[in-house]
Amino acid sequence: MKYRSDIDGLRALAVIPVVLFHAGVAQISGGFVGVDVFFVISGYLITGLILGDLAKDRFSIVTFYERRARRILPALFVVLFVATVATLVLLMPDRARDFGQSLMATVFFSSNIVFWKQSGYFQAPEIKPLLHTWSLAVEEQFYILYPLFLLLVHRFLRKRYVLALLPVFVVSLASCILGVSTHQSMTFFLAPARAWELILGGFLALSVVPPLRRRGWADLFGLLGLGLLAFSYLTLSGALPFPGVRALYPTLGAALIIYSGSTEGTRVAKVLSFKPVVFIGLISYSLYLWHWIVVVFLKSYLLRPLAGWEIAFEIALCIALASLSWKFVESPFRGRKGHEWISRRWIFSGAVAGSAILALVGGILFVRHGIPSRFSPAVLEVYAGKDDVWKRHAACERRVCQVGPTEPIDGQPSFLLWGDSHASAAAPVFEQLATANHVPGYIAVHAACAPLLGLRRYDQDNTRQCTQFQETVLGLIEAKHIRTVFLHGRWGLYAEGYRYKREDGIPALLTPSRNPADNNSEFEKLFRATIQELQRRHINVVVIASVPEVGLDVPTVLARSIVHPFNVQLEPKYSDFMERQARAFQVLSAIGKEFSVPVVYPHQALCDDALCSVIAGKHTLYVDDNHLSTHGAMLLAPVINRYLGNGISGSVAAQLAGNR
């Protein structure tokens, strides 16, 4: 296949936005779609190579996989080795255990499946050092069948490649478009919904569209392709459903650039053939491999996002590492000299041995729970705060669990704590007080779902999963004749949309516009409607306001400060907390007064006029950067006990009377 320098330039246009996006350059909000450009390029080049070999009757499956091994494995193995060392030095046991699992999956090119099952691409990505390997897994899974498919078409269907590939393309594209609304993570990560992108590149190699004869049209198509890439990089974001229809922007943009470049001398091809751009394209694979682990481990070391000059340093470091990797790791295994120096036997033997060693290391990390013996007892004691959660947390997620006695005593009515993961964090208080006061109760929690009737989360795969859970809870309230409901959630997040300071993840989006600016009005509407519906059912309501968010993982920071002492402002400022919660508290307070609903403010037990506490004695009050630990939640016991201690109905009635 004839070498085209403009395609190396296109590789640069694919990898640079990915690097900038992951480094935290906010303006490149859609930089992650550079991977889609890579898929199109890969499909074009691999299809061209296979067809060329088939035409000359020299195609060999063994040779094909040898070529892939020489291309993919040397740099990948080096990066995985470095990432493993960095994990052993920097990461706490639970994260090291997760790394071990993803390391095993990466070696066997199945990491996309692991990450799909864990969470979405944009949910807490920076705790996954090997997250970027999902795209390698998609490609290699595709190339398990693709060359065999083309070989069969060549032999038995008289080379009718387009006719054979078109149904696969249509089914894959349809699954991508239709699946993104209900199964976004699956559509994002798994090969069946991504295969059409590689096949699109294959169609270009098959010359489905006749070549352009006029340079003017070629220039126009090339510029249109550049425009589509620019539009994708600057306007798409993790807040929008992707891939779906939106994946057509970068993929068609890449296809137009490749197509136009087949006409010699086009303006876009000349720009992409500029030597510095071509060089970035040549190192793009190594740059892609290195950039993410550098970002993750730098942030793990600093325990915060990168500042402006640090972003520039990180990018320069990645380019330097990629250049060395391309020169001394990639290149020696490829080309004529690579085949002369390193035989096929050594390539396959090295692939098996390297994979086995890395998989073994990953297995040890996974089975040994991250090898906690790497750290001193003092470090592990502090870090154990991450496990200071409600013992029934996992069992009761997305379910209704009973606490306290199974039957009311002397007709005493039962209660319900209803909310998101913050309600789950507060559940130990209710469980302990319910038992102590002989009050039967229930806990109904669903992570990321505020107790708001009709709530939809447009940042989640299934926008209706919260609504379905709320309907289940309403049914429970009716069936169990519950008379008092406690509502607790991370109200500030729902009101503002944006996450707190350094926290990873995309905004919480409550409206179809997917604009966080619209959250507060929707939050107010849903909160009012929920209170009205509960009171229509003659239910007493108690609202528990937001707990302070910290912005840093408390146990991790405290543990790391023992290993490597450093100064960091961990306790959130009271003024920052009040600013963050201003609009949420205004809604809770106003509607609470309107409907005579008491509002409990947890921060009164956690904050003074200057700072909010994150540690008490030897115990951390948080398990991460925003959820209270069991010890932290117990600080709320006195105020919660006001509503449970002397019988729910009486205590709430007294409070309601006081509000009036």
ZAMARGU-4260 file (C-alpha; in steps of 0.2 Angstrom, whole numbers, plus 5000, padded with zeros to 4 digits):
<rodrens>
0) 5000/5000/5000 | 5007/5017/4995 | 5013/5027/5009 | 5004/5044/5012 | 5012/5056/5024
5) 4995/5065/5026 | 4988/5050/5035 | 5002/5052/5047 | 4997/5070/5049 | 4979/5064/5052
10) 4985/5053/5066 | 4992/5069/5074 | 4975/5077/5072 | 4968/5062/5081 | 4980/5061/5095
15) 4983/5079/5100 | 4965/5082/5105 | 4965/5066/5115 | 4981/5072/5124 | 4974/5090/5127
20) 4957/5083/5133 | 4964/5071/5146 | 4977/5084/5152 | 4962/5095/5157 | 4962/5108/5143
25) 4943/5113/5145 | 4942/5121/5127 | 4944/5104/5119 | 4929/5096/5127 | 4927/5084/5113
30) 4945/5079/5112 | 4941/5061/5117 | 4933/5058/5099 | 4951/5057/5092 | 4950/5039/5096
35) 4936/5038/5083 | 4947/5046/5070 | 4960/5032/5074 | 4947/5019/5071 | 4944/5025/5053
40) 4962/5027/5050 | 4965/5009/5056 | 4951/5002/5046 | 4958/5011/5030 | 4976/5005/5032
45) 4973/4987/5038 | 4960/4984/5024 | 4972/4991/5011 | 4986/4980/5017 | 4975/4964/5018
50) 4968/4967/5000 | 4985/4970/4993 | 4991/4954/5000 | 4975/4945/4994 | 4977/4952/4977
55) 4995/4945/4976 | 4990/4929/4983 | 5001/4930/4998 | 4990/4934/5012 | 4993/4924/5028
60) 4984/4925/5045 | 5000/4921/5054 | 5009/4935/5045 | 4995/4947/5049 | 4995/4943/5067
65) 5014/4944/5067 | 5013/4962/5060 | 5000/4967/5073 | 5011/4960/5087 | 5026/4970/5080
70) 5016/4985/5079 | 5006/4984/5096 | 5015/4974/5109 | 5033/4981/5112 | 5027/4999/5117
75) 5012/4992/5126 | 5022/4980/5136 | 5035/4994/5141 | 5020/5006/5146 | 5012/4992/5156
80) 5028/4988/5165 | 5030/5007/5170 | 5012/5008/5175 | 5014/4993/5186 | 5029/5000/5195
85) 5021/5017/5197 | 5006/5008/5204 | 5016/4999/5217 | 5024/5015/5222 | 5009/5027/5222
90) 4993/5019/5223 | 4984/5013/5239 | 4978/4995/5240 | 4961/4996/5233 | 4966/5006/5218
95) 4981/4994/5215 | 4969/4979/5216 | 4958/4987/5202 | 4974/4991/5192 | 4978/4972/5193
100) 4961/4967/5186 | 4963/4980/5172 | 4981/4974/5169 | 4975/4956/5166 | 4961/4962/5155
105) 4973/4973/5145 | 4985/4959/5141 | 4971/4949/5134 | 4963/4964/5125 | 4947/4964/5135
110) 4949/4979/5146 | 4935/4987/5136 | 4923/4974/5144 | 4930/4977/5162 | 4928/4996/5160
115) 4910/4994/5153 | 4905/4984/5168 | 4913/4996/5181 | 4906/5013/5175 | 4905/5025/5161
120) 4921/5032/5152 | 4918/5049/5160 | 4914/5043/5178 | 4929/5044/5189 | 4941/5041/5175
125) 4957/5046/5184 | 4957/5031/5196 | 4959/5020/5181 | 4977/5021/5174 | 4974/5009/5160
130) 4957/5016/5154 | 4964/5021/5138 | 4967/5003/5133 | 4949/5001/5129 | 4952/5007/5111
135) 4966/4994/5109 | 4954/4980/5115 | 4941/4986/5102 | 4953/4986/5088 | 4961/4969/5092
140) 4944/4961/5095 | 4938/4967/5078 | 4954/4961/5070 | 4951/4943/5076 | 4937/4941/5064
145) 4940/4954/5051 | 4955/4947/5041 | 4946/4930/5041 | 4930/4938/5035 | 4939/4946/5020
150) 4948/4930/5016 | 4932/4920/5015 | 4924/4934/5004 | 4939/4934/4993 | 4938/4915/4990
155) 4919/4911/4991 | 4910/4927/4986 | 4921/4933/4971 | 4928/4948/4980 | 4912/4956/4984
160) 4919/4964/4999 | 4907/4979/4999 | 4891/4968/4997 | 4897/4957/5012 | 4903/4971/5023
165) 4888/4983/5021 | 4875/4973/5032 | 4888/4972/5046 | 4891/4991/5044 | 4872/4995/5044
170) 4869/4983/5059 | 4884/4990/5069 | 4879/5008/5065 | 4861/5005/5070 | 4866/4997/5086
175) 4877/5012/5090 | 4863/5025/5086 | 4849/5016/5095 | 4859/5009/5110 | 4866/5025/5115
180) 4850/5032/5123 | 4848/5017/5135 | 4865/5008/5136 | 4878/5022/5133 | 4892/5013/5142
185) 4890/4997/5132 | 4889/5007/5116 | 4904/5017/5120 | 4915/5002/5125 | 4910/4987/5116
190) 4916/4982/5098 | 4899/4978/5090 | 4894/4996/5091 | 4911/5002/5086 | 4914/4990/5071
195) 4906/5002/5059 | 4919/5015/5062 | 4933/5003/5056 | 4923/4997/5042 | 4920/5015/5036
200) 4939/5016/5034 | 4938/4999/5025 | 4926/5006/5013 | 4938/5020/5008 | 4951/5007/5005
205) 4939/4997/4994 | 4936/5013/4984 | 4917/5013/4987 | 4916/5031/4981 | 4924/5035/4964
210) 4941/5045/4965 | 4940/5063/4964 | 4946/5070/4947 | 4946/5088/4951 | 4957/5096/4964
215) 4944/5109/4968 | 4932/5096/4974 | 4946/5087/4984 | 4951/5103/4992 | 4933/5106/4997
220) 4930/5089/5004 | 4947/5090/5014 | 4942/5107/5021 | 4924/5100/5026 | 4933/5085/5034
225) 4944/5097/5044 | 4928/5107/5049 | 4919/5092/5055 | 4935/5087/5066 | 4936/5105/5073
230) 4917/5105/5077 | 4919/5088/5086 | 4933/5093/5096 | 4926/5110/5101 | 4908/5106/5104
235) 4906/5088/5109 | 4908/5084/5128 | 4905/5070/5140 | 4889/5078/5145 | 4881/5073/5128
240) 4876/5055/5123 | 4891/5047/5114 | 4894/5038/5102 | 4877/5037/5093 | 4874/5050/5079
245) 4887/5061/5086 | 4901/5049/5081 | 4897/5053/5063 | 4905/5070/5065 | 4923/5064/5068
250) 4922/5048/5058 | 4915/5057/5042 | 4927/5071/5045 | 4942/5058/5045 | 4935/5049/5030
255) 4933/5065/5020 | 4951/5069/5024 | 4957/5052/5019 | 4946/5052/5003 | 4952/5070/4998
260) 4970/5065/5001 | 4969/5052/4987 | 4970/5067/4975 | 4988/5073/4975 | 4992/5090/4980
265) 4977/5095/4990 | 4979/5110/5002 | 4974/5099/5017 | 4986/5085/5012 | 5000/5098/5011
270) 4997/5104/5028 | 4995/5087/5036 | 5012/5082/5027 | 5021/5096/5036 | 5036/5087/5044
275) 5032/5092/5062 | 5014/5086/5060 | 5020/5070/5052 | 5032/5067/5066 | 5018/5068/5079
280) 5008/5056/5068 | 5023/5044/5068 | 5024/5044/5087 | 5005/5044/5089 | 5003/5027/5095
285) 5017/5028/5109 | 5010/5046/5113 | 4993/5038/5115 | 4999/5025/5127 | 5010/5036/5137
290) 4999/5052/5139 | 4986/5044/5150 | 4997/5035/5163 | 5007/5051/5165 | 4992/5061/5168
295) 4985/5048/5180 | 5000/5046/5190 | 5005/5064/5191 | 4988/5068/5198 | 4989/5053/5210
300) 5006/5060/5216 | 5000/5078/5217 | 4982/5073/5224 | 4975/5087/5213 | 4972/5093/5195
305) 4987/5100/5185 | 4989/5118/5185 | 4993/5128/5168 | 5012/5126/5168 | 5010/5108/5174
310) 4999/5104/5159 | 5012/5111/5148 | 5026/5101/5157 | 5015/5085/5156 | 5012/5086/5137
315) 5031/5090/5134 | 5035/5075/5145 | 5023/5064/5135 | 5030/5069/5118 | 5048/5066/5125
320) 5043/5048/5131 | 5033/5045/5115 | 5048/5050/5104 | 5060/5038/5114 | 5047/5024/5114
325) 5045/5026/5095 | 5064/5027/5091 | 5070/5013/5103 | 5055/5002/5106 | 5043/5003/5091
330) 5055/5005/5077 | 5067/4991/5080 | 5053/4978/5079 | 5046/4984/5063 | 5052/4986/5045
335) 5064/4975/5035 | 5078/4977/5048 | 5066/4972/5062 | 5061/4956/5053 | 5080/4952/5050
340) 5085/4955/5068 | 5070/4948/5077 | 5062/4932/5070 | 5044/4928/5070 | 5047/4914/5083
345) 5055/4927/5095 | 5040/4939/5092 | 5027/4926/5096 | 5038/4919/5111 | 5040/4936/5118
350) 5022/4940/5116 | 5017/4924/5126 | 5030/4927/5139 | 5027/4945/5141 | 5008/4943/5142
355) 5010/4929/5155 | 5022/4939/5166 | 5011/4954/5166 | 4995/4944/5168 | 5003/4935/5183
360) 5008/4952/5191 | 4990/4958/5188 | 4983/4942/5196 | 4994/4944/5211 | 4988/4962/5214
365) 4970/4957/5212 | 4971/4942/5223 | 4982/4950/5236 | 4970/4965/5237 | 4983/4977/5231
370) 4997/4970/5242 | 4993/4981/5257 | 5010/4976/5266 | 5018/4989/5255 | 5013/5002/5268
375) 5016/5004/5286 | 5002/5000/5299 | 5000/5018/5302 | 4996/5021/5284 | 4984/5007/5283
380) 4975/5012/5299 | 4972/5029/5292 | 4967/5022/5275 | 4955/5010/5283 | 4943/5025/5284
385) 4938/5021/5266 | 4930/5005/5273 | 4921/5014/5287 | 4904/5012/5278 | 4887/5005/5283
390) 4889/4987/5283 | 4874/4984/5273 | 4879/4997/5260 | 4881/4985/5245 | 4867/4973/5250
395) 4854/4988/5251 | 4860/4998/5236 | 4845/5000/5224 | 4834/4990/5237 | 4823/4993/5252
400) 4830/4987/5268 | 4822/4986/5285 | 4831/4992/5301 | 4826/4991/5319 | 4812/4980/5326
405) 4802/4970/5313 | 4785/4976/5321 | 4779/4992/5328 | 4778/4993/5347 | 4762/4999/5354
410) 4756/5005/5337 | 4772/5016/5335 | 4773/5020/5316 | 4788/5016/5305 | 4799/5028/5295
415) 4808/5028/5279 | 4825/5035/5275 | 4825/5039/5256 | 4839/5046/5246 | 4855/5043/5236
420) 4872/5037/5241 | 4873/5051/5254 | 4857/5044/5262 | 4866/5027/5262 | 4881/5035/5271
425) 4869/5042/5284 | 4860/5025/5286 | 4870/5018/5301 | 4863/5032/5312 | 4845/5028/5308
430) 4849/5009/5310 | 4857/5012/5327 | 4844/5024/5333 | 4829/5013/5326 | 4836/4999/5336
435) 4839/5009/5352 | 4822/5017/5352 | 4813/5002/5346 | 4806/5011/5330 | 4804/5000/5315
440) 4810/5008/5299 | 4816/5006/5281 | 4831/5012/5271 | 4828/5015/5252 | 4844/5021/5243
445) 4850/5022/5225 | 4866/5030/5221 | 4865/5046/5210 | 4846/5046/5212 | 4840/5060/5223
450) 4823/5057/5232 | 4814/5067/5219 | 4798/5061/5211 | 4800/5061/5192 | 4819/5064/5192
455) 4828/5060/5176 | 4847/5059/5175 | 4852/5064/5158 | 4871/5060/5162 | 4867/5042/5165
460) 4865/5027/5153 | 4847/5025/5158 | 4839/5042/5160 | 4823/5034/5169 | 4832/5022/5181
465) 4829/5035/5195 | 4811/5037/5191 | 4808/5019/5191 | 4816/5017/5208 | 4806/5032/5215
470) 4790/5023/5209 | 4795/5008/5219 | 4798/5018/5234 | 4781/5026/5233 | 4773/5008/5232
475) 4783/5003/5248 | 4776/5019/5257 | 4758/5014/5253 | 4761/4995/5256 | 4769/4998/5273
480) 4759/5012/5279 | 4774/5023/5282 | 4769/5039/5290 | 4786/5048/5291 | 4799/5050/5277
485) 4816/5057/5279 | 4823/5064/5262 | 4842/5066/5261 | 4853/5069/5246 | 4868/5078/5239
490) 4857/5093/5235 | 4870/5105/5230 | 4875/5094/5216 | 4858/5092/5209 | 4855/5111/5211
495) 4871/5116/5203 | 4875/5102/5191 | 4893/5105/5192 | 4904/5094/5203 | 4913/5101/5218
500) 4930/5108/5214 | 4943/5094/5210 | 4930/5080/5209 | 4931/5069/5193 | 4916/5066/5183
505) 4904/5075/5171 | 4890/5086/5178 | 4874/5079/5185 | 4861/5084/5171 | 4842/5085/5176
510) 4835/5092/5159 | 4835/5086/5141 | 4845/5102/5137 | 4860/5094/5146 | 4864/5112/5152
515) 4869/5113/5171 | 4862/5130/5171 | 4845/5123/5169 | 4847/5112/5185 | 4841/5123/5198
520) 4824/5127/5191 | 4821/5109/5188 | 4827/5104/5205 | 4816/5117/5213 | 4801/5110/5203
525) 4805/5092/5207 | 4807/5095/5226 | 4791/5105/5227 | 4781/5092/5218 | 4789/5078/5229
530) 4784/5087/5245 | 4767/5090/5239 | 4764/5072/5234 | 4770/5065/5250 | 4759/5077/5260
535) 4744/5073/5249 | 4747/5056/5255 | 4747/5062/5273 | 4765/5058/5276 | 4776/5068/5288
540) 4792/5074/5279 | 4809/5078/5286 | 4822/5085/5275 | 4841/5082/5279 | 4851/5095/5270
545) 4868/5092/5261 | 4884/5087/5270 | 4900/5097/5266 | 4909/5091/5251 | 4928/5091/5253
550) 4935/5090/5235 | 4949/5078/5240 | 4949/5060/5245 | 4951/5061/5264 | 4958/5044/5268
555) 4970/5044/5253 | 4977/5062/5257 | 4979/5057/5275 | 4988/5041/5271 | 4999/5048/5258
560) 5004/5062/5270 | 5011/5049/5281 | 5021/5041/5267 | 5027/5058/5260 | 5023/5073/5271
565) 5016/5088/5262 | 5005/5102/5266 | 4988/5102/5259 | 4972/5112/5264 | 4960/5097/5267
570) 4947/5104/5278 | 4934/5113/5267 | 4931/5131/5271 | 4914/5135/5279 | 4912/5150/5267
575) 4915/5139/5252 | 4903/5126/5258 | 4889/5140/5260 | 4893/5147/5243 | 4891/5130/5235
580) 4875/5126/5244 | 4867/5143/5243 | 4854/5140/5230 | 4850/5122/5236 | 4848/5128/5254
585) 4837/5143/5248 | 4826/5130/5239 | 4825/5118/5254 | 4822/5133/5266 | 4809/5141/5256
590) 4799/5126/5252 | 4801/5119/5269 | 4793/5134/5276 | 4779/5135/5263 | 4774/5117/5268
595) 4779/5117/5286 | 4793/5104/5283 | 4807/5104/5295 | 4825/5104/5288 | 4840/5097/5297
600) 4857/5104/5293 | 4871/5092/5296 | 4885/5105/5294 | 4880/5112/5310 | 4888/5096/5318
605) 4903/5096/5306 | 4908/5114/5304 | 4913/5129/5314 | 4913/5147/5307 | 4929/5144/5298
610) 4931/5126/5293 | 4922/5109/5292 | 4930/5094/5300 | 4936/5079/5291 | 4944/5069/5305
615) 4940/5067/5323 | 4954/5058/5334 | 4960/5043/5324 | 4944/5042/5313 | 4941/5050/5297
620) 4924/5058/5295 | 4923/5054/5276 | 4927/5039/5266 | 4931/5049/5250 | 4929/5067/5245
625) 4910/5069/5249 | 4903/5054/5258 | 4902/5053/5277 | 4910/5038/5285 | 4901/5029/5299
630) 4910/5039/5312 | 4906/5055/5303 | 4888/5050/5301 | 4886/5047/5320 | 4890/5065/5323
635) 4872/5068/5316 | 4864/5056/5329 | 4859/5070/5342 | 4849/5079/5329 | 4841/5064/5321
640) 4837/5057/5338 | 4825/5072/5340 | 4814/5064/5327 | 4816/5046/5332 | 4819/5046/5351
645) 4802/5049/5357 | 4791/5042/5343 | 4791/5048/5326 | 4774/5055/5325 | 4776/5065/5341
650) 4793/5072/5337 | 4788/5078/5320 | 4772/5085/5325 | 4781/5095/5338 | 4793/5101/5326
655) 4780/5106/5314 | 4770/5115/5327 | 4786/5125/5331 | 4788/5129/5313 | 4771/5136/5312
</rodrens>
